[in-house]
């Protein structure tokens, strides 16, 4: 039986260079996609690398290019509710360029964040994506690190930074317009904490949609509380026990919306037959397990992560796109909680 005379070891850059008839530096440029090479030379090198099953050593690539091929992810989302789908989108973009991600969870602690920034700097990351569990504005890192930084979900307070987040104002408009399209006119608006940026954006969208239809929210104003099912149940009790009719509710989160559907049921009413409900987040573990399953605004977090990673790649390559806040469109996941029902004329 014929056996290969070559030892079972990784193929070297020198072997690829010898096969392609070029220098080692030319192989490095071709494999890394850098430098000024004739297309036919680059193609010949890549073909030789494929034939030899050449796998570039990441450490060697870093030494040759001055890069670590690693991106830091600095998060304050200790639940992972926002970070996990965002990471999936970022990996789609970064994986194509064979970059690795290093996740650091600061839990919103400034001292822990400074520690992780020092760690990422020591690891010579090529860039950093800063993310969190809310759209609240946070301090810029432009004076703390000397690599490109892009903010995802959370927004930097510096106008020259790049921030990518979801357009929950338009998402709220779509949610209320959906309730209106099902024939509902007495629509309540139930928010999270008034101090949160997300509450303000979602309230703005809901009020725009109602005003465009010539309507006001039930009780004449929005109800503010916590991001919790308990608050949703309490809000439902306030609404059904008031003297005002209500046939639809826009809730600023899926947790609140699920509490509202439970409160409606506890009051002897039904959703969607008596009151249609729409939430925000499309958090499947809540939306699909609710009774009935929730119609909800999906914040498109994977696309936020993908776009943030692409903007970071642009900055790492020396490009500079438009600074400021870039909004990613949301979309409405329609389920049973907002189904149209036949009503008397």
LORONU-339140 format. One record per residue (C-alpha): residue in one letter; x, y, z; residue number from 1. Coordinates in pm, whole numbers, plus 50000, padded with zeros to 5 digits. Layout:
<recs>
A X Y Z NUM
...
</recs>
This chain:
<recs>
X 50000 50000 50000 1
X 50138 50338 49900 2
X 50175 50591 50181 3
X 50259 50957 50177 4
X 50619 51044 50244 5
X 50523 51379 50398 6
X 50495 51375 50780 7
X 50153 51439 50932 8
X 50216 51803 51014 9
X 50066 52137 50912 10
X 50161 52274 50570 11
X 50392 52575 50600 12
X 50382 52909 50422 13
X 50717 52819 50264 14
X 50567 52507 50105 15
X 50281 52707 49956 16
X 50530 52965 49827 17
X 50744 52692 49665 18
X 50443 52533 49496 19
X 50316 52866 49363 20
X 50662 52991 49268 21
X 50638 53309 49475 22
X 50791 53457 49789 23
X 50667 53395 50142 24
X 50553 53758 50170 25
X 50345 53717 49854 26
X 50171 53415 50009 27
X 50095 53623 50320 28
X 49944 53902 50111 29
X 49735 53662 49904 30
X 49601 53465 50203 31
X 49527 53777 50409 32
X 49375 53966 50117 33
X 49622 54253 50150 34
X 49885 54418 49934 35
X 49899 54495 49563 36
X 49910 54166 49373 37
X 49817 54082 49016 38
X 49487 53887 49014 39
X 49651 53591 48842 40
X 49926 53578 49109 41
X 49677 53590 49395 42
X 49467 53320 49229 43
X 49772 53096 49178 44
X 49870 53127 49544 45
X 49518 53053 49668 46
X 49492 52754 49435 47
X 49823 52617 49567 48
X 49703 52669 49925 49
X 49386 52474 49854 50
X 49573 52190 49686 51
X 49803 52157 49987 52
X 49514 52200 50234 53
X 49699 52492 50388 54
X 49545 52626 50712 55
X 49686 52967 50814 56
X 49809 52979 51171 57
X 49623 53258 51347 58
X 49923 53355 51558 59
X 50145 53368 51249 60
X 49883 53573 51065 61
X 49878 53818 51355 62
X 50256 53851 51362 63
X 50271 53912 50987 64
X 49982 54159 50974 65
X 50004 54325 51315 66
X 49650 54212 51395 67
X 49507 53963 51645 68
X 49201 53868 51434 69
X 48996 53898 51752 70
X 48706 54130 51833 71
X 48602 54210 52189 72
X 48233 54208 52288 73
X 48175 54420 52598 74
X 47824 54359 52734 75
X 47613 54473 53029 76
X 47337 54219 52956 77
X 47383 53965 53235 78
X 47066 53778 53128 79
X 47194 53726 52774 80
X 46845 53803 52646 81
X 46973 54068 52404 82
X 47336 53962 52372 83
X 47282 53606 52247 84
X 47083 53689 51931 85
X 47308 53990 51873 86
X 47616 53765 51892 87
X 47461 53529 51637 88
X 47428 53816 51390 89
X 47777 53949 51465 90
X 47928 53604 51414 91
X 47768 53584 51069 92
X 47965 53894 50970 93
X 48289 53832 51157 94
X 48310 53459 51086 95
X 48327 53526 50713 96
X 48650 53715 50781 97
X 48773 53439 51014 98
X 48769 53665 51318 99
X 48705 53534 51669 100
X 48495 53700 51939 101
X 48594 53743 52302 102
X 48289 53809 52524 103
X 48328 54014 52844 104
X 48023 54060 53071 105
X 48057 54366 53295 106
X 47709 54337 53458 107
X 47686 54716 53439 108
X 47968 54756 53694 109
X 48206 55043 53591 110
X 48501 54887 53779 111
X 48445 54549 53611 112
X 48414 54726 53275 113
X 48751 54899 53321 114
X 48908 54564 53408 115
X 48774 54408 53090 116
X 48888 54703 52880 117
X 49241 54650 53011 118
X 49209 54279 52935 119
X 49090 54340 52578 120
X 49369 54591 52522 121
X 49626 54342 52652 122
X 49484 54080 52412 123
X 49538 54331 52127 124
X 49184 54301 51996 125
X 49130 54465 51659 126
X 48803 54629 51763 127
X 48525 54627 52022 128
X 48145 54600 52005 129
X 47978 54749 52312 130
X 47628 54619 52383 131
X 47371 54595 52661 132
X 47009 54522 52745 133
X 46865 54868 52680 134
X 46871 55158 52436 135
X 46980 55394 52712 136
X 47268 55626 52624 137
X 47605 55534 52778 138
X 47945 55710 52802 139
X 48173 55682 52499 140
X 48492 55474 52517 141
X 48680 55686 52261 142
X 48931 55811 52520 143
X 48969 55472 52692 144
X 49086 55253 52400 145
X 49276 55308 52076 146
X 49089 55059 51854 147
X 48761 55107 51662 148
X 48446 55078 51874 149
X 48086 55031 51761 150
X 47784 55038 51995 151
X 47497 54791 51944 152
X 47152 54828 52106 153
X 47299 55072 52358 154
X 47388 55417 52219 155
X 47703 55623 52271 156
X 47675 55976 52407 157
X 47935 56100 52154 158
X 47798 56218 51820 159
X 48107 56101 51630 160
X 48067 55739 51744 161
X 47879 55472 51549 162
X 47575 55323 51725 163
X 47343 55060 51576 164
X 47010 54991 51744 165
X 46651 54894 51663 166
X 46376 55130 51547 167
X 46123 55059 51821 168
X 45936 55384 51753 169
X 45828 55254 51413 170
X 45775 54912 51571 171
X 45522 55065 51811 172
X 45348 55242 51522 173
X 45317 54907 51341 174
X 45182 54739 51656 175
X 44905 54995 51714 176
X 44819 55008 51343 177
X 44781 54630 51353 178
X 44531 54657 51639 179
X 44346 54928 51447 180
X 44341 54710 51135 181
X 44163 54435 51332 182
X 43877 54675 51406 183
X 43979 54781 51756 184
X 43937 55145 51858 185
X 43954 55156 52239 186
X 44325 55087 52277 187
X 44524 55118 52598 188
X 44900 55183 52609 189
X 45096 55012 52889 190
X 45464 55104 52925 191
X 45763 55004 53135 192
X 45945 55256 53358 193
X 45898 55612 53237 194
X 46270 55686 53287 195
X 46376 55429 53026 196
X 46454 55542 52673 197
X 46274 55236 52532 198
X 45951 55339 52706 199
X 45974 55688 52561 200
X 46037 55565 52205 201
X 45757 55309 52220 202
X 45517 55561 52372 203
X 45603 55808 52096 204
X 45525 55551 51827 205
X 45199 55438 51989 206
X 45074 55796 52032 207
X 45161 55883 51673 208
X 44956 55590 51543 209
X 44658 55669 51766 210
X 44663 56040 51684 211
X 44682 55963 51312 212
X 44359 55766 51358 213
X 44200 56051 51554 214
X 44211 55856 51880 215
X 44349 55887 52233 216
X 44462 55597 52453 217
X 44215 55448 52700 218
X 44220 55656 53025 219
X 44360 55944 52819 220
X 44723 55860 52891 221
X 44973 55576 52900 222
X 45021 55364 53212 223
X 45381 55333 53339 224
X 45516 55052 53556 225
X 45791 54790 53558 226
X 45913 54541 53297 227
X 45728 54256 53465 228
X 45430 54024 53438 229
X 45306 54147 53778 230
X 45279 54501 53640 231
X 45093 54362 53337 232
X 44836 54194 53565 233
X 44798 54512 53771 234
X 44753 54721 53457 235
X 44490 54480 53323 236
X 44297 54508 53650 237
X 44304 54889 53630 238
X 44178 54883 53274 239
X 43892 54632 53313 240
X 43777 54789 53640 241
X 43764 55140 53495 242
X 43452 55292 53345 243
X 43623 55313 53003 244
X 43572 55047 52735 245
X 43888 54872 52613 246
X 43924 54629 52325 247
X 44299 54643 52260 248
X 44626 54688 52451 249
X 44971 54778 52325 250
X 45225 54664 52587 251
X 45587 54781 52577 252
X 45733 54434 52644 253
X 45635 54069 52617 254
X 45659 54028 52994 255
X 45404 54306 53045 256
X 45186 54169 52764 257
X 45181 53820 52914 258
X 45077 53965 53249 259
X 44799 54156 53075 260
X 44661 53841 52909 261
X 44663 53668 53249 262
X 44487 53966 53409 263
X 44225 53967 53135 264
X 44157 53598 53198 265
X 44141 53647 53576 266
X 43875 53916 53516 267
X 43658 53667 53329 268
X 43736 53812 52986 269
X 43910 53655 52689 270
X 44193 53750 52456 271
X 44161 53811 52167 272
X 43778 53787 52174 273
X 43727 54072 52422 274
X 44069 54243 52423 275
X 44348 54206 52169 276
X 44705 54234 52299 277
X 45037 54316 52127 278
X 45377 54316 52300 279
X 45737 54398 52213 280
X 46051 54178 52202 281
X 45935 53852 52037 282
X 46101 53669 52324 283
X 45995 53318 52221 284
X 46004 53163 52568 285
X 45735 53412 52670 286
X 45552 53495 52347 287
X 45491 53137 52235 288
X 45416 53006 52587 289
X 45155 53273 52662 290
X 44785 53194 52658 291
X 44708 53286 52386 292
X 45045 53314 52204 293
X 45145 53679 52175 294
X 45157 53901 51873 295
X 45474 54103 51929 296
X 45727 54337 51772 297
X 46050 54155 51690 298
X 46346 54389 51754 299
X 46555 54222 51482 300
X 46852 54181 51718 301
X 47044 53947 51489 302
X 47042 54212 51218 303
X 47152 54474 51474 304
X 47451 54251 51559 305
X 47528 54178 51194 306
X 47519 54545 51098 307
X 47726 54652 51400 308
X 47991 54392 51311 309
X 47999 54508 50949 310
X 48042 54869 51060 311
X 48326 54758 51288 312
X 48492 54570 51002 313
X 48474 54886 50790 314
X 48641 55087 51066 315
X 48909 54820 51119 316
X 48996 54840 50748 317
X 49038 55216 50773 318
X 48699 55312 50636 319
X 48466 55561 50797 320
X 48097 55543 50734 321
X 47842 55790 50869 322
X 47863 55850 51244 323
X 47563 55874 51474 324
X 47275 55633 51537 325
X 47172 55383 51270 326
X 46823 55234 51316 327
X 46747 54877 51210 328
X 46382 54810 51111 329
X 46173 54587 51337 330
X 45899 54351 51221 331
X 45568 54226 51360 332
X 45529 53857 51455 333
X 45152 53803 51438 334
X 45002 53536 51665 335
X 44666 53458 51822 336
X 44650 53733 52088 337
X 44552 53999 51834 338
X 44333 53804 51595 339
X 44044 53996 51449 340
X 43706 53893 51590 341
X 43358 53938 51449 342
X 43187 54227 51630 343
X 42832 54359 51607 344
X 42793 54652 51369 345
</recs>
